[in-house]
Amino acid sequence: MIICIDVGNTNIKYAVYDGAERRISFRVSTDLKRTSDEYGAQLTEMLRFNGIAAGQVTGGIFSSVVPSLDYTIEHMLRVYFGFIPKQIAPGMKTGLRMRVDNAHEVGADRIVNNVSALKKYGCGKPMIVIDFGTATTFNILRDDGEFVGGVIAPGIKGALDSLVSGTAKLPRVEIEAPKSVIATNTVTNMQAGIVFGFAGLVEFIVRKIRKELGTGDVMTIATGGFSETIAKETGCIDVIDKMLTLDGLKYLYDLNSSEENL
């Protein structure tokens, strides 16, 4: 079995694969103060709860957008599981062709999402891969699979946090669509602004991307925690795939393992 880990600013996502089968997946909160021992104890307990012993996990890979946790995760896997994990970093074979100003600036999560989208949905047409995470990212892939750039917008939760922390009377609310955009109380007013506002942002940016690509025949794939919430309010998202990043990590693990064995 191998473990795939996506280290994000808000959550760390885990998945364990037995061959091609995804056995389990779960997420925990990202905590910069947590030590490698704390992460190791938490992970081994989560695996044990799901019927998997630490000794059954013989390899792993991780991507990270939190550099201060890179050593913590690497050290945790080496000490508690006995292997040195692969990491998404410059020099790793991905097969992704990038036509951007500086490929080294592209986040590991975006690279993995692009590779995963091409592997799972590549269909000879341009693709827009949208990740509703701590930031909302749009990745544009041409019909030949080349990554040509994208957009980074604020994340939904971060936007709500800013609204609440920057005002004296606005409460924290659940991020869900109200029944009507004409809202009649403070909570639904805020929900309308956040959900419908981001739906409008997505529709406008997707429309602009399609115009610049010169075609309306574009597949739009959404992933991330709020992908379903926003997709319900737009008509421009074709596929929701919550496991896009973790499945991409599994593919890249296999790809680079086969290269090492040549």
N, C-alpha and C positions, 0 to 999 in steps of 0.2 A: 504494500500500500504506500501511496505517496500523499503528502499533505501540501496543499496550496494555500498561501496566505496573502491577503490583500490588505496592506496597512494603510488606512486612510486617516484623515485628520480627525474624524469623529468616531469611526468604528474600525475594528479589525475583523475582517471576514475570513473564515476558515472553511475548507472543504477537504474531505479525505476521499481519494479515489482508489478503487481496487480494480486495476486494469482500466477498462473504459467506463466502468460503473462508478458513479458518484454515490458513495455510501452515506455520507452525512455532510451537512453544512450548518454553520451557526456563526453568530457574530458576538463580539464583546466590545465594550467601550474602550477607545484609545485613551491610555493614561500614561503621560510622559514620566510620571514619578514612579511607576511600577518597575520593579527590577526583573531581570531575566529569571530569577528563581520564582517570583510571583507569577509571571506569565507561564513559566513551565509547570508550576503546580496547578494553575487554572486550566491549562490545556490538557494535561494528563487526566485531570478529573473529568473534564468534559468528554474526553474520549472514552474513559472508563464507563461513564454513565451511558454511553451509546454502544457499549459492548466491544470496544476496541482497546487492546493493550498497547502501551507505548512501544513495545518491542515489535509490533506488527507494522509500524510505520518505518520504512527503510530509506526514504528519500523525501525531498521537499524542495519547494521553490517559493520565493516571495517577491512581491513588488511593494514599493514603499514610496509615499510622498512625504514621509516624516523622517528626515535623515537622522535625527537624534535617536530614533528607535532601531535603526538598521543593525547596529552592533548588538543591541539587546535581543532582538529576534534571532540573529545568527548564533549568538552565544547560547541562547535558550535551546535551540534545536541541537546544537552540538553537544551540550551537556546532558540534556534530558532524553534525547533520542539517538545520539551517537552518530550523527552525520553532519556534514557541512552542506548547507542548502545552496541551491543556485539562487541568484538574485538578478532581477531585471536591471541591467546596467549597460552602459556603452560597451560594445564589444560582444554582447550576447547575440547569437544568431536568431533573428526574428523573421526574416524573409520580407519584412515591410520596407518598401521603397518610399523615401520621404523627400518631398520637394518643398522644404521650408528653409528659412534663413539660417537657423541653427538647430540641427537635429538633437543636440545634447540638451536643449532647453525643454524638449517635449517630455512631459511627465510620464513616469513608468506606467501609471494606470491607463493613460491615453494610448500608449503604444500597445499594451495588452488588449485593450478594448478593440482597437483597430484590427489587430491580428485575429482576434476571436471572431469579429464580424465577418472578415474575409473568409475565414475557415468555415464558419457555420452558414453564412448567407450569401457569399459571393456569387453573383448571378449576372455578371456582365453589364451591370448598370451602376451609376454612381450611388454612393451610400452616405448618409449622414448618421453618425453615431452620437447620441446624446446621453450624457451621464449626469443624473440628478443626484449629485453628492454634496459634499461641503461647498464645492463650487459647481456650477452648471456648465459643463463643457460640451461643445459641439465639434465633432471631428468630421472632416470631409474627405471622402475617398472617391477618386475618379473611377470611371468604368473599367480602367485597366488595373485597378487596385492600388494606385499610388496615392499616398497621403499628401494632400496639397495645402493643408492648413486648417484653421478652425476659429472658434470663438470661445472665450471664457467669460462667463457672467456670474453674478453672485449666486450663492446657493439659497435654496428656499428657506431652510432652517436659519441660516445666518441672517437672511433678510428679516425674518420674524424676530429673531433675537435683537437685532439692531432697533427695530421698531419699538419693542417692549422696553429695552434698556434706555432708549433715548427719550421716552415720554414718562410722565409722572402717573398717569391714570390708566393707561392701556394694559390689560391683563395678558397673560400668556394663554394662548388658545390652541386647540387641536388643529392640525393642518388638514382640513377637509373642506370640500366644496359645500357651500350653503345651497339651499333650494333655489335662491334667486340672487341675481347680481344686485338688485335693489334691496339692500339689507335693512333690517328694522331695529337692530340692537348692536351694541358695541362688538360683541363676539362675532356675529355674522358679518358685520362691516369689515372687520379685520380678515376674516376667512375669505370673503369675496375679493378683497384687495390682493391677498397673497396668492390664492389659487388661480383666480381668473387673470390676475396681473401676469403671473408666470406663464399661464396658457397663452396669453396674448404675445408675450415676449418670444415664446417658442415658435408660434405661428409666423410672426413677423420675420424672425431670423431665418427660419426654414424657407420662407418665401423668397427672401433676399438671396440666399444661397442658390436656390433653384434658378433664379434669374441670372446670377453670375455664371453658373454652370451652363446655362443656355438650354436647359431641358427640365421638364416637369416630371420626367420618368425617373424618379429618385426613390430608393428605399430608405426609410427612416427607422432606425432601431433605437429604442430607449432602454436604459438600464438605471440602476440606482434606486434608493429607497422611496422616492416620490414619483417614480416613473408612471405607475398606475394612476395615481391621483391626477396628474397633469394630462396624461394621455386621454382620459375620459372626457376632458374638456376641450380637446383639440381634434381636428380632423386630419392631421398631418403625420401621425405616428403609425407606422405599419406593424411593428413588432415590439413587444415588451419582453425583455430577457433579463431577469434579475441575476442570472448566473453567468452573464457574459464574461466578466472579468475572471472569475475563478476557473471557468472552462478554458479560457484563453491561457491562463497560467499552466493548466494541465497540458495543453497542446505544446506550449513552449518548453516545458520540462521534457516531454517525449522527444521533441525535435532536437534539443541540445544533448540529450542522453544518447540518441542515435548517432549524432555527430561525433561524440566522444568515443563511441565503440567502433568507428570506422578504422 
